[in-house]
Amino acid sequence: MGALFNIFKIPELRKRIFYTLALLAVYRIGIFVTTPGVDRTAMKNYLQAQSAQGGGLLNLFNFFSGGALEQLSVFALGIMPYITSSIIMQLLVVVIPALERMQKEGDQGRRKITQYTRYGTMGISIVQAIMLSSYLKGINDNGRSVVNPEWASAWGGIGFVLMTIITLTAGTAFIMWLGERITEKGVGNGISLIIFAGIVARLPEAVYQTAMGLKEGTYQPMEMLILIVLMVSVIGAIVFVERGQRRIPIQYAKRIVGNKQYGGQATHLPLKVNTSGVIPPIFASSILMFPATAASLIETDWMQSVQAALMPGTWLYQVVFVGLIVFFAFFYTAMTFNPVDVADNLRKFGGFVPGIRPGKATAEYIDGVLTRITAGGAVYLAAICVLPALIQQATSNQVPFYFGGTGLLIVVGVALDTAQQIEGHLITRQYDGFAGPQGPRIRGRARTGRTPTSGNDPMPVIG
């Protein structure tokens, strides 16, 4: 409690926390600003019916938008267009030499790439808004259309589409701006905190629905006990792995300059078990939304077959989901940590790994260690994220998605990262951290910035 009180003794930190909370409040208020020409009650009933049948794409989309889709809010697209644009930009940086050189130019190059990411976000938002508006026209709740008939027929049927494109694109741009402001002037990573806020804000409703299901007999007491035990176990596993490090010993050679001796100390290079944090499941979910979204516009038999096969909950969806998580775990780790640069920096400052020759041999050794622990981290991420499907099969009931692995992973990971940043402010101002003067410091999930010695640039804004 003393550490919590210390937070408010630092004017700058106090200002940052209040600023972050204020912008998150603005985001949550915007969730309830409805897009013109829609009936959000009909949409909410439709999503509840879909959830009762086993979820589906719209419920997954609604999860990442913090409930904005069921409200048919101006924020209905959420932050996923920005995340998708960031994925595309990172892939382009790898394959296009001009972008790779731009990324290595420092702050100026990163600003240009961030600007291109914003442009891509607007383009993706327009495409998704067109698809969503077309899809909404075909949704009805027991004969009650989600789209107002007057709006659906306005301007020859394109009035609602145009209004939806303008509204949802502007909403996504505003969320993107909020996230960047939180990252710059607040505490924590803005984009991650927006997703975090959307999940946490809906937890009370999920708890209430689960309690009502228990009361009505939908869930059995033993199933709820198993669910609670699994939740606690998953949270413990997430905290344990997210704080896990592989420490490579580093020795610095002694140097004598004049009458003084420099170096000679022993330290370590910390490599996190899960360097990529919550990025892989978020990226994988974003990618898997494309086939079903495209199927709403391309009404062909083969596209509808793809949509049915990749519906959340199917075995093929789970297999592809796990494959994408493993891919993005390795991909993002490779983007944020370069063993060659680390080895070069160690050699420049007289550091070496005991028993390993400096230079290329050190880079290969670090790369081998990083590959092994990343493999373990990828398996851990995949196991946590497919847990809801395994529980559903074991209990033969639709377990609330918010108690699933993806939601817990995001909530716990972002909370650790934010607590780590707050503790950093406390320590730099000679206050004890959350663990006290003798306890271990909090190590949050992998930050998306550069490692101290890697020399690589981070992916824009994503946490």
GIDASUL-V703429 format. One record per pair of residues at least 24 apart in sequence whose ideal C-beta (glycine too) atoms are under 10 Angstrom apart, sorted by the first residue. I is the first residue (numbers start at 1). GAP is how many residues later the second one is. D is the distance in Angstrom with one decimal. If there is no record, write none. Layout:
# GIDASUL-V703429
i=[I;I]
gap=[GAP;GAP]
d=[D;D]
This chain:
# GIDASUL-V703429
i=[2;2;2;2;3;3;3;3;3;3;3;3;3;3;4;4;5;6;6;6;6;6;6;6;6;7;7;7;7;7;7;7;9;9;9;10;10;10;10;10;10;12;12;13;13;13;13;13;13;13;13;13;14;15;15;15;16;16;16;16;16;16;16;16;17;17;17;17;17;17;18;18;19;19;19;19;19;19;20;20;20;20;20;20;20;20;20;20;20;21;21;21;21;21;22;22;23;23;23;23;23;23;23;23;23;23;23;24;24;24;24;24;24;24;24;24;24;24;25;26;26;26;27;27;27;27;27;27;27;27;27;27;27;27;27;27;27;28;28;28;28;28;28;28;28;30;30;30;30;30;30;30;30;30;30;31;31;31;31;31;31;31;31;31;31;31;31;31;31;31;31;31;32;32;32;32;32;32;33;33;33;33;33;33;33;33;34;34;34;34;34;34;34;35;35;35;35;35;35;35;35;35;35;35;35;35;35;35;35;35;35;35;35;36;36;36;36;36;36;36;36;36;36;37;37;37;37;37;37;37;37;37;37;37;37;37;37;37;37;38;38;38;38;38;38;38;38;38;38;38;38;38;38;38;39;39;39;39;39;39;39;39;39;39;40;40;40;40;40;40;40;41;41;41;41;41;41;42;42;42;42;42;42;42;42;42;42;42;43;43;43;43;43;43;43;43;43;43;44;44;44;44;44;44;45;45;45;45;45;46;46;46;46;46;46;46;46;47;47;48;48;49;49;50;51;51;51;51;52;52;53;53;54;54;54;54;54;54;55;55;55;55;55;55;55;55;56;56;56;56;57;57;57;57;57;57;57;57;57;57;57;57;57;58;58;58;58;58;58;59;59;59;60;60;60;60;60;60;60;60;60;60;61;61;61;61;61;61;61;62;62;62;63;63;63;63;63;63;63;63;63;63;63;63;64;64;64;64;64;64;64;64;64;65;65;65;65;65;66;66;66;66;66;66;66;66;66;66;67;67;67;67;67;68;68;68;68;69;70;72;72;72;72;72;72;72;73;73;73;74;74;74;74;74;74;74;74;74;74;75;75;75;75;75;75;75;75;75;75;76;76;76;76;76;76;76;76;76;77;77;77;77;77;77;77;77;77;77;77;77;78;78;78;78;78;78;78;78;79;79;79;79;79;79;79;79;79;79;79;79;79;79;79;79;80;80;80;80;80;80;80;80;80;80;81;81;81;81;81;81;81;81;81;81;81;81;81;81;81;81;81;82;82;82;82;82;82;82;82;82;82;82;82;82;82;82;82;82;82;82;83;83;83;83;83;83;83;83;83;83;83;83;83;83;84;84;84;84;84;84;84;84;84;84;84;85;85;85;85;85;85;85;85;85;85;85;85;85;86;86;86;86;86;86;86;86;86;86;86;86;86;86;87;87;87;87;87;87;87;87;87;87;87;87;88;88;88;88;88;88;89;89;89;89;89;89;89;89;89;89;90;90;90;90;90;90;90;90;90;91;91;92;92;93;93;93;94;94;94;102;103;103;103;103;104;104;104;105;106;107;109;110;110;110;110;111;113;113;113;114;114;114;114;115;116;117;117;117;117;117;118;118;118;118;118;118;121;121;121;121;121;122;122;122;122;122;123;124;124;124;125;125;125;125;125;125;125;125;126;126;126;126;126;127;127;127;127;127;128;128;128;128;128;128;128;129;129;129;129;129;129;129;129;129;129;129;129;130;130;130;130;130;130;130;131;131;131;131;131;131;131;131;132;132;132;132;132;132;133;133;133;133;133;133;133;133;133;134;134;134;134;134;135;135;135;135;135;136;136;136;136;137;138;176;179;179;179;180;180;182;183;183;183;183;184;186;186;187;187;187;187;187;187;188;188;188;188;188;188;188;188;188;188;189;189;189;189;189;189;189;189;189;189;189;190;190;190;191;191;191;191;191;191;191;192;192;192;192;192;192;192;192;192;192;192;192;192;192;192;193;193;193;193;193;194;194;195;195;195;195;195;195;195;196;196;196;196;196;196;196;196;196;196;196;197;198;199;199;199;199;199;199;199;199;200;200;200;200;200;200;202;202;202;202;203;203;203;203;203;204;205;205;206;206;206;206;206;207;207;207;209;209;210;210;210;210;213;213;213;213;218;218;219;219;219;219;219;220;220;222;223;223;223;223;223;223;224;224;226;226;226;226;227;227;227;227;227;227;228;230;230;230;230;230;230;230;230;230;231;231;231;231;231;233;234;234;234;234;234;234;234;234;234;235;235;235;235;236;237;237;237;237;237;237;237;238;238;238;238;238;238;238;238;238;238;238;238;238;238;238;239;239;239;239;239;239;239;240;240;241;241;241;241;241;241;241;241;241;241;242;242;242;242;242;242;242;242;242;242;242;242;242;242;242;242;243;243;243;243;243;243;243;243;243;243;243;244;244;244;244;244;244;244;244;244;245;245;245;245;245;245;245;246;246;246;246;246;246;246;246;246;247;248;248;248;248;248;248;248;248;248;249;249;249;249;249;250;250;250;250;250;250;250;250;251;251;251;251;251;251;251;252;252;252;252;252;253;253;253;253;253;254;255;255;262;263;263;263;264;265;266;267;268;269;269;269;269;269;269;269;269;269;270;270;270;271;271;271;271;271;271;271;271;271;271;271;272;272;272;272;272;272;272;272;272;272;272;272;273;273;273;273;273;273;273;274;274;274;274;274;274;274;274;274;274;274;274;274;275;275;275;275;275;275;275;275;275;275;275;275;275;275;275;275;275;276;276;276;276;276;276;276;276;276;276;276;276;276;276;276;276;276;276;277;277;277;277;277;277;277;277;277;277;277;277;277;277;277;277;277;277;278;278;278;278;278;278;278;278;278;278;278;278;278;278;278;279;279;279;279;279;279;279;279;279;279;279;279;279;279;279;279;280;280;280;280;280;280;280;280;280;280;280;280;280;280;280;280;280;281;281;281;281;281;281;281;281;281;281;281;281;281;281;281;281;282;282;282;282;282;282;282;283;283;283;283;283;283;283;283;284;284;284;284;284;284;284;284;284;284;284;284;284;284;285;285;285;285;285;285;286;286;287;287;287;287;287;288;288;288;288;288;291;291;292;312;312;312;313;313;313;313;313;314;315;317;317;318;318;318;318;318;318;319;321;321;321;321;321;322;322;322;322;322;322;322;323;324;325;325;325;325;325;325;325;325;325;325;326;326;326;326;326;326;326;327;328;328;329;329;329;329;329;329;329;329;329;330;330;330;330;330;330;332;332;332;332;332;333;333;333;333;333;333;333;334;334;334;334;334;335;335;335;335;335;336;336;336;336;336;336;336;336;336;336;336;337;337;337;337;337;337;337;337;337;337;337;338;338;338;338;338;338;338;338;338;339;339;339;339;339;339;339;339;339;339;340;340;340;340;340;341;341;341;341;341;341;342;342;342;342;342;342;342;342;342;343;343;344;344;345;345;345;345;346;348;349;351;377;380;381;381;381;384;384;384;385;409;410;410;412;412;413;413;413;413;414;414;414;415;415;415;416;416;416;416;417;417;417;417;417;417;417;417;418;418;418;419;420;420;420;421]
gap=[429;430;432;434;416;419;420;423;428;429;430;431;432;433;418;430;426;416;419;420;423;425;426;427;428;180;415;416;418;419;424;427;417;420;422;412;415;416;418;419;421;413;417;174;408;409;411;412;413;415;416;418;411;170;171;172;166;169;170;171;172;405;406;409;169;170;171;401;405;408;168;169;162;163;165;166;167;168;161;162;163;165;166;167;168;170;173;177;398;161;165;166;172;176;160;164;154;155;156;158;159;162;163;167;170;171;174;154;158;162;166;169;170;172;173;174;176;177;172;148;149;152;39;41;48;52;147;148;151;152;155;163;166;167;170;171;174;38;39;40;47;166;169;170;173;36;38;41;43;44;45;141;144;145;148;34;35;36;37;38;39;40;42;43;44;45;47;140;166;167;170;171;35;36;39;41;42;43;35;38;39;40;41;42;134;138;34;37;38;39;40;42;133;33;36;37;38;39;40;41;94;97;98;101;112;116;125;128;129;131;132;133;136;36;38;112;115;123;124;127;128;130;131;35;96;99;109;110;111;112;113;114;115;117;122;123;126;127;130;33;34;35;38;95;98;101;107;108;109;110;113;122;125;126;33;97;100;101;102;105;106;107;108;109;29;30;31;32;33;36;106;29;30;31;100;103;105;30;94;97;98;99;100;101;102;103;104;105;26;27;28;29;33;93;96;98;103;104;25;26;27;28;97;102;25;96;97;99;101;24;90;93;94;95;96;98;100;92;94;93;161;92;93;89;158;347;349;350;166;346;260;345;257;258;259;260;338;344;256;257;258;333;334;337;343;346;236;255;256;257;78;231;232;234;235;236;238;239;250;253;254;255;260;74;77;81;231;234;254;253;254;342;225;228;229;232;251;252;253;257;341;346;67;71;224;225;228;231;232;136;140;339;132;135;136;139;222;249;338;339;341;343;344;347;131;134;135;218;221;222;225;342;346;106;110;129;130;133;109;128;129;130;131;132;133;134;135;136;131;132;134;135;138;100;103;107;130;63;132;60;64;74;75;92;95;96;94;95;98;90;92;93;94;95;96;97;98;100;101;92;93;95;96;97;99;100;103;119;123;52;53;56;60;88;91;92;95;96;44;47;48;51;52;55;90;91;92;94;95;98;50;90;93;94;97;116;117;120;42;93;96;97;99;100;111;112;113;115;116;119;203;207;382;383;41;44;45;48;92;115;202;205;206;209;39;40;41;42;43;44;45;46;47;48;87;88;91;92;94;95;205;35;36;38;39;40;42;43;90;91;93;94;97;98;109;112;204;378;379;380;34;38;41;108;112;196;199;200;202;203;204;376;378;379;36;37;40;41;43;44;199;202;203;205;206;31;32;33;34;35;36;37;38;39;40;91;201;375;27;28;31;34;35;105;193;197;200;362;373;374;375;376;30;33;192;195;196;199;200;241;244;245;372;375;28;29;32;33;35;36;24;25;27;28;29;30;31;32;370;371;27;193;238;241;242;245;369;370;372;240;244;24;28;242;364;366;237;240;241;355;232;353;354;355;351;352;353;352;351;350;348;347;348;349;350;349;344;346;347;66;345;346;347;345;344;59;342;343;344;345;55;58;59;62;342;343;48;51;52;54;55;47;48;50;51;54;46;45;48;162;40;43;44;45;46;47;48;51;39;40;42;43;46;38;42;166;167;170;37;40;41;44;161;162;165;32;33;34;35;36;37;38;39;40;41;42;43;31;32;34;35;38;166;167;159;161;162;163;164;165;166;167;29;32;33;36;161;164;25;27;28;29;30;31;32;34;35;26;27;30;162;163;157;158;160;161;162;24;25;28;160;24;158;285;282;283;284;280;281;279;277;278;279;280;277;232;235;231;232;234;235;237;238;226;227;229;230;231;232;233;234;256;275;88;225;228;229;232;258;259;260;272;273;274;271;272;273;91;223;257;269;270;271;272;85;86;87;90;218;221;222;223;225;226;253;256;269;270;271;221;222;224;225;270;220;269;83;87;212;215;216;219;268;82;211;214;215;216;217;218;219;221;222;267;217;212;202;203;207;208;209;211;212;215;202;207;210;211;214;215;198;199;200;205;197;199;200;204;208;198;195;197;194;195;196;197;201;193;195;196;191;193;189;190;192;193;184;185;186;187;179;180;176;178;179;180;181;175;177;173;168;171;172;173;174;176;171;175;165;168;169;173;164;168;170;172;173;176;175;157;160;161;164;169;173;174;175;178;156;172;173;174;177;154;149;150;153;169;170;171;174;175;178;173;174;176;177;176;143;146;147;168;171;172;175;36;40;142;143;146;167;170;171;172;173;174;175;177;178;207;173;174;176;177;203;204;206;33;140;31;32;33;135;136;139;140;143;168;204;30;31;32;35;36;135;138;167;170;171;174;175;201;202;203;204;29;30;31;173;177;197;198;199;200;201;202;27;28;29;30;129;132;133;136;199;24;25;26;27;28;128;198;24;25;26;27;123;124;126;127;130;24;94;105;106;108;114;117;118;121;122;103;104;105;106;107;96;99;101;102;103;104;112;203;95;99;100;101;102;103;104;94;97;98;99;100;96;97;98;99;105;96;94;95;88;86;87;88;86;86;88;84;85;73;77;82;84;97;100;182;183;184;173;181;182;62;66;68;71;95;98;99;101;102;103;180;61;65;98;101;102;105;171;172;173;174;175;179;99;100;101;103;104;107;173;55;59;99;100;102;103;104;106;107;135;139;171;172;54;55;57;58;59;60;61;62;95;98;99;102;170;171;172;173;176;49;52;53;54;55;56;57;58;59;60;61;98;101;102;105;169;170;172;52;55;59;100;104;132;133;136;137;139;140;167;168;169;170;171;185;186;103;106;107;128;131;132;133;134;135;136;139;167;168;184;185;46;49;50;52;53;54;56;57;102;134;166;167;169;180;183;184;41;44;45;46;47;48;49;50;51;52;53;97;98;101;102;105;129;40;43;44;47;48;100;101;103;104;105;124;125;126;128;129;132;43;46;124;127;128;180;181;41;42;44;45;46;48;49;179;36;37;38;39;40;41;42;43;44;45;97;98;101;122;27;36;39;40;100;121;38;42;33;34;37;40;41;24;29;32;33;36;26;29;25;76;77;89;75;76;79;80;85;75;74;69;72;64;67;68;70;71;72;67;61;64;65;68;85;56;57;59;60;61;63;64;59;58;53;54;55;56;57;58;59;60;61;81;48;49;51;52;53;55;56;51;50;53;45;46;47;48;49;50;51;52;53;40;41;44;45;47;48;42;114;116;127;130;37;38;40;41;44;45;113;33;36;37;40;122;113;121;122;123;124;110;111;112;113;114;115;118;120;121;122;123;29;30;33;37;109;113;114;116;117;118;119;25;28;29;112;113;115;116;117;118;24;25;26;27;28;29;30;31;32;115;24;26;27;114;115;109;110;112;113;114;115;24;25;28;109;110;111;112;113;114;24;110;109;111;107;108;109;110;107;105;104;102;69;29;24;25;28;24;25;28;24;36;35;53;32;33;31;32;33;50;30;31;49;27;29;30;26;27;28;29;25;26;27;28;29;30;31;46;24;26;45;25;24;25;27;26]
d=[9.0;7.2;9.7;8.2;9.9;8.9;7.9;6.7;7.5;6.1;6.3;4.7;8.2;7.5;9.6;8.1;9.8;9.7;9.6;5.7;8.6;4.5;7.2;9.0;9.5;9.6;6.4;9.7;8.1;7.1;8.6;9.7;9.2;8.6;7.4;9.7;6.4;7.3;9.5;5.7;7.4;7.5;8.7;7.4;9.6;7.0;9.9;4.6;7.5;9.9;8.0;9.5;10.0;8.6;9.2;9.9;9.2;6.7;5.2;4.8;9.2;9.2;8.9;7.9;7.5;5.6;9.5;9.7;7.7;9.6;8.9;9.8;8.1;7.7;9.9;5.6;4.9;8.2;9.2;5.3;9.7;8.3;3.4;5.1;6.7;8.2;6.9;9.8;8.7;9.8;8.5;9.3;9.9;9.6;9.7;8.9;9.5;5.1;8.7;6.1;5.4;8.9;6.7;7.8;8.8;8.9;9.7;8.1;7.6;8.8;9.2;6.5;7.3;8.8;4.8;9.6;9.8;9.1;9.0;8.9;10.0;6.7;7.8;9.4;7.3;9.7;8.7;6.7;5.7;8.9;9.4;9.8;9.2;5.9;6.4;8.1;9.5;7.7;9.4;9.8;9.6;9.7;6.5;8.2;6.0;10.0;8.1;9.9;6.7;6.4;5.2;7.2;7.2;8.0;8.8;8.3;6.2;6.2;4.9;9.8;9.7;5.9;5.1;8.9;5.8;9.2;9.8;9.9;9.7;7.9;8.1;9.9;9.4;8.9;5.9;6.6;9.7;9.5;9.4;8.4;9.9;5.8;5.0;7.7;9.2;8.3;10.0;6.4;5.5;6.2;7.6;9.4;9.5;9.8;9.0;5.2;6.8;5.8;9.5;6.7;9.7;9.6;9.0;9.1;9.9;9.9;9.3;7.6;6.1;9.8;5.0;6.9;8.3;9.7;9.3;8.7;7.1;9.8;8.3;5.5;8.3;9.7;6.8;9.3;9.5;9.4;9.7;6.2;4.8;9.6;7.7;3.1;7.7;7.9;8.1;5.2;6.4;7.9;9.5;9.5;4.4;9.7;9.4;9.6;6.8;9.9;9.4;5.9;5.9;6.9;7.8;8.5;9.9;8.4;7.9;9.9;9.9;9.6;8.2;7.0;7.3;5.6;7.6;6.8;9.7;7.2;5.2;4.6;8.1;10.0;8.4;9.8;9.9;9.7;8.0;8.4;9.3;9.2;10.0;7.7;7.0;4.1;8.7;9.7;4.8;7.0;4.9;9.1;7.6;5.9;7.8;5.2;9.5;7.8;7.1;7.7;5.0;9.6;9.6;4.7;7.4;8.7;8.6;9.8;9.3;4.5;7.9;8.1;9.6;8.6;9.8;5.6;7.6;4.9;9.2;9.1;6.8;9.5;9.6;9.4;9.6;7.6;9.1;9.9;9.6;7.1;9.0;8.1;10.0;7.0;9.6;8.6;8.1;8.0;5.0;9.2;8.2;6.5;8.1;5.1;5.6;9.1;9.8;9.2;7.4;6.7;8.4;6.0;6.2;8.0;9.8;8.5;6.5;9.1;4.2;7.4;9.2;9.2;8.0;8.5;6.7;6.6;9.8;9.5;8.5;8.8;10.0;8.9;9.8;7.4;10.0;7.0;6.5;8.1;7.1;9.1;9.5;5.3;9.8;9.8;8.0;9.4;9.5;8.8;9.1;10.0;6.4;9.2;8.5;9.5;9.3;9.5;9.5;8.0;7.5;8.4;8.6;9.8;6.0;7.7;9.2;8.1;7.4;10.0;6.6;7.4;8.7;7.6;6.7;8.0;8.7;9.3;9.3;9.9;9.3;9.9;9.1;6.6;9.7;7.5;7.4;9.3;6.6;2.0;7.0;9.1;6.4;6.9;6.6;9.4;7.2;5.2;8.3;9.8;8.2;9.2;7.6;8.5;9.8;9.5;7.8;7.4;9.4;9.4;9.9;9.8;9.3;9.0;7.2;9.8;9.8;5.2;6.7;9.7;7.0;3.8;9.0;8.0;9.5;9.7;8.2;9.9;4.6;7.5;7.7;5.9;9.9;9.5;9.2;9.4;8.7;6.9;9.6;8.8;8.7;5.8;7.1;9.0;9.8;8.8;5.8;5.6;6.7;7.3;9.9;5.0;7.9;6.7;4.9;8.4;9.9;9.8;8.8;7.5;7.0;8.2;8.1;7.5;9.1;7.3;5.4;7.0;9.3;6.7;9.4;5.8;9.5;5.6;6.5;8.8;9.4;9.8;9.8;9.4;9.7;8.5;9.4;8.0;8.6;9.3;8.5;8.2;5.4;7.1;8.3;5.0;8.1;8.5;4.2;4.5;9.0;8.6;6.1;9.1;9.2;8.6;5.3;9.4;9.3;8.4;8.9;7.3;8.0;8.6;4.6;9.7;8.2;8.6;7.0;9.2;7.7;5.1;7.6;9.7;6.9;9.8;9.8;8.9;7.8;8.1;9.9;8.9;9.5;7.4;8.9;8.8;6.1;6.9;9.1;5.3;10.0;9.7;9.6;6.5;8.0;8.0;5.4;9.5;10.0;8.7;8.5;5.1;7.9;8.4;8.3;8.5;5.1;7.7;8.1;3.5;4.4;8.6;7.8;5.6;9.0;9.4;9.9;9.0;9.6;9.3;5.6;8.2;8.4;8.9;9.4;8.6;9.4;9.8;5.6;5.9;7.5;5.4;9.8;9.7;9.3;9.5;5.5;6.8;7.4;8.3;9.3;9.6;8.7;9.1;9.7;8.5;6.1;10.0;9.9;8.2;6.2;8.8;6.1;4.9;10.0;9.8;6.3;9.8;8.0;7.3;9.1;9.4;9.9;7.9;8.0;6.0;5.5;8.8;9.2;8.4;9.7;8.5;9.3;8.0;8.7;9.1;8.6;8.8;7.7;9.7;9.7;8.4;5.0;9.8;8.4;8.9;7.3;9.3;8.4;9.4;7.6;5.6;7.9;9.9;7.2;9.2;8.0;9.1;6.3;8.5;9.8;4.3;7.2;9.2;9.1;9.1;8.8;5.0;8.1;9.5;8.0;6.8;9.4;9.1;8.7;9.9;9.0;6.6;7.4;9.8;6.1;6.2;9.8;7.9;6.7;9.2;9.4;9.5;8.6;9.9;8.3;6.4;4.4;8.9;8.4;4.5;7.5;9.3;5.7;9.4;8.7;5.7;9.6;9.4;9.9;8.7;9.5;9.5;9.5;7.6;9.0;8.6;8.7;9.5;6.7;8.2;9.7;9.8;5.4;4.4;8.3;7.9;4.2;5.9;10.0;9.4;8.5;6.5;9.7;8.0;6.3;9.6;9.9;7.7;9.8;9.8;5.1;7.3;9.4;5.5;5.5;9.9;9.7;6.9;9.4;7.1;7.9;8.1;9.5;6.1;4.6;8.7;8.4;3.9;7.0;9.7;8.2;9.6;7.0;9.2;6.3;6.1;9.7;8.0;9.5;4.2;8.2;8.2;9.7;7.7;9.5;8.6;8.1;8.3;6.2;9.2;9.1;9.0;6.0;9.6;9.8;5.8;9.8;8.0;9.5;9.7;9.7;6.2;9.6;5.7;6.0;9.9;7.9;7.0;9.2;6.4;3.9;9.0;9.2;5.8;8.3;9.4;7.3;9.6;7.5;6.7;8.0;8.7;8.0;7.2;9.5;7.1;7.4;2.8;6.7;9.7;7.7;9.4;9.9;9.5;9.3;5.4;5.6;5.8;8.4;7.3;9.4;8.9;7.6;7.9;4.7;10.0;7.0;8.3;9.3;8.8;9.1;7.4;3.3;6.3;9.8;9.2;7.0;7.7;9.8;9.7;8.5;7.4;9.8;5.9;9.2;7.4;8.8;9.5;9.9;6.2;6.1;9.8;8.8;4.2;7.4;9.6;8.2;9.2;9.3;9.5;9.8;6.6;9.1;5.3;9.0;6.1;5.7;9.1;9.3;9.3;9.6;6.3;9.4;9.2;9.9;9.8;6.4;9.3;9.5;5.8;8.9;8.5;8.4;10.0;9.5;8.6;4.7;8.0;4.1;7.0;9.0;8.5;8.5;9.0;6.6;9.5;8.7;5.6;9.1;7.7;8.2;9.1;10.0;8.5;6.9;8.6;7.9;6.0;9.4;8.5;9.5;8.0;8.3;9.2;8.9;8.8;4.8;9.0;6.5;8.4;9.6;9.9;8.0;8.0;7.4;9.9;7.0;7.9;9.6;6.5;8.8;6.4;9.0;7.3;9.6;6.8;9.8;9.4;8.3;10.0;9.4;9.8;9.8;5.8;9.5;9.8;7.0;9.9;9.5;6.4;6.6;9.0;8.9;6.1;5.4;8.2;8.6;6.1;9.6;8.8;5.9;9.6;7.6;8.7;7.2;9.6;9.6;9.8;9.6;9.2;9.7;8.6;9.8;6.7;8.6;6.5;5.9;9.9;9.0;4.5;6.9;10.0;8.5;8.8;6.3;9.4;9.5;7.0;9.7;10.0;9.9;9.4;9.6;9.2;5.6;5.8;8.5;7.1;5.2;8.8;8.7;9.9;9.2;7.9;7.9;6.0;7.8;9.3;9.5;9.4;8.9;7.2;6.0;5.7;8.8;7.5;7.0;4.6;8.2;8.6;8.7;9.6;7.5;9.8;8.6;9.8;7.7;4.6;8.1;8.7;9.7;7.0;3.9;7.4;8.3;8.9;8.4;9.2;8.5;9.6;4.5;6.5;5.8;6.9;8.9;6.9;7.6;4.6;8.0;6.8;6.1;8.3;8.3;5.1;9.6;7.6;9.6;6.1;9.7;9.2;9.4;8.0;6.7;6.4;9.5;9.9;6.6;5.9;9.3;9.9;6.7;9.8;5.1;7.3;6.4;8.4;9.8;9.9;9.9;9.3;7.0;6.0;7.7;5.5;9.9;8.8;7.0;5.3;4.9;7.9;9.3;4.4;7.7;7.2;9.8;8.5;9.9;6.4;8.5;8.3;5.5;8.4;9.4;9.8;8.7;8.1;9.9;7.1;8.0;8.7;8.1;7.4;9.3;9.0;9.1;7.5;8.3;9.0;9.5;9.6;7.9;9.8;9.7;7.7;6.4;5.7;9.8;6.1;8.9;8.8;9.2;9.3;9.6;7.9;9.4;7.8;7.8;9.6;7.8;5.1;9.2;9.3;10.0;5.1;8.1;6.2;4.9;7.5;9.2;7.7;9.0;8.5;8.2;8.6;3.9;8.4;6.6;6.8;9.7;8.5;6.5;6.1;8.1;9.7;7.5;4.5;9.5;10.0;6.6;6.2;7.7;8.1;6.5;6.9;9.0;4.4;9.3;9.8;8.6;9.3;6.8;4.9;8.3;8.2;4.1;5.4;9.7;9.0;7.7;9.8;7.9;7.2;8.2;7.8;8.7;5.9;8.7;9.6;8.3;9.8;9.5;9.2;9.0;9.4;5.7;8.8;9.4;7.5;8.5;4.0;4.3;7.7;7.2;9.3;7.2;8.3;9.9;9.7;8.4;5.6;5.0;9.3;9.0;4.6;7.2;9.1;6.7;9.0;9.6;7.9;9.7;6.4;8.2;9.3;5.1;9.6;9.8;9.4;9.5;9.7;9.4;8.2;7.2;7.9;6.5;8.2;10.0;7.4;4.5;7.7;7.8;3.9;4.6;9.0;8.4;6.7;9.5;9.0;7.2;5.5;8.5;8.5;9.8;8.1;8.7;5.7;8.3;9.4;6.3;8.6;8.1;4.9;9.9;8.3;5.2;10.0;6.5;7.8;9.9;9.8;8.8;8.3;9.5;7.4;8.1;9.7;7.1;8.3;8.9;4.6;9.6;8.6;7.8;9.0;8.1;5.5;8.4;8.3;3.6;5.0;9.1;8.1;6.2;9.6;9.3;9.3;7.9;9.5;9.0;7.6;8.6;9.4;8.8;7.3;9.4;10.0;8.7;9.2;5.8;9.6;8.7;7.9;6.8;6.6;6.4;7.1;10.0;9.6;9.8;9.4;8.6;8.9;8.9;6.3;7.5;9.7;9.3;9.2;8.8;9.9;8.7;9.4;9.1;5.5;9.9;5.6;9.2;9.5;7.9;6.9;6.9;9.2;9.6;9.1;9.2;9.0;4.4;8.8;7.7;6.3;8.7;9.4;6.5;9.3;9.9;5.2;4.8;9.7;9.4;6.2;8.9;9.9;9.4;8.3;9.7;4.4;7.7;8.0;6.2;8.5;8.6;9.0;6.0;8.5;9.9;6.0;3.8;9.0;9.2;6.0;8.5;9.7;7.9;5.8;8.1;9.4;6.7;9.5;8.5;8.2;7.4;9.3;6.8;8.8;9.3;5.0;8.1;9.0;8.2;9.5;8.9;9.6;8.8;9.1;9.3;6.7;8.6;8.5;6.7;7.5;8.6;6.6;7.9;7.1;7.0;7.0;5.7;8.5;6.4;7.5;8.8;9.3;6.5;9.3;9.1;8.7;5.5;9.4;5.0;9.7;6.6;8.8;9.7;9.3;9.4;8.6;9.3;5.1;6.1;5.0;4.6;7.6;8.3;4.2;4.2;8.9;8.9;6.5;9.6;8.3;9.4;8.9;8.3;9.4;9.0;9.5;9.1;7.0;5.4;3.9;6.9;5.9;9.4;9.5;7.4;9.1;4.8;5.7;8.0;9.7;9.1;9.1;8.9;8.2;8.8;4.5;8.4;7.2;7.1;9.9;9.0;9.2;8.9;9.6;8.8;9.5;7.3;7.4;5.3;9.8;6.8;9.1;9.9;9.9;9.9;8.4;7.6;4.2;8.8;8.7;8.6;7.8;6.9;9.9;8.3;9.4;6.5;7.7;3.9;5.6;9.3;9.7;3.7;5.3;8.5;6.8;9.5;6.5;9.9;7.4;9.2;6.6;3.5;8.5;8.3;8.9]
